[in-house]
Amino acid sequence: MANTETQWTTDDVVNWLSEAARTAHRLPPVRVQGHFNCWPTIVRTDGERMAVEDRPVIRFPPTPEDVERMLVVMQWMQCLRVDQRKLVWMRADRWRWGDIGRRFGVAPRTAQRHWEYAIETIVAHLLRGG
């Protein structure tokens, strides 16, 4: 858990957010319970397998400590408005400023200023003991 006596900086918060985004991508996919697939497995020829450029992605599941830190970050997000949460998470997920700006209908530099304000809000919240 986050120690309330820690002197949080913007770099600390940004690093924790980036780690939380990476952890979220490493979580196993959500499956609907009670549904299954009756279709037979497709058996491909060697030529078909070579033509496919999709390589299997090997994902290592996150550790319980990684998930715990991600949940701490999710609690931090509660001090932000919904639009700020989306902005902060998009940036933690490595979206480019131009794409974020288009998503919110603002210039990239304006999106960056909104992000900086949201990060400062989180830091202030943590320094207050939140």
C-alpha angles and dihedrals in degrees: 000000000000114000111232091210092061116111099232120208130192089253091055092051093046091050092050090048092051091048090049091052091051090048091050090055091051094055115108116262118268113249127194110244118236097025127104140170120252095185115113119247112266111240110209128200121240090257092052092049092051092049093055111090094194109109118195110261113228110210124186111213116241119259120248088253090055091051091047091053090048090053090051089054090049088056090053090055090064090078090063132077116252094256090050090051091053092047094048092046093048090054092046086052088057099252113164118249092242092056092046091049091052091048091055097035095243137108116276092247090051090052088051092052091049089050092050090051091050092050090049088050090055092047091050090048091052093046089053087057098262 
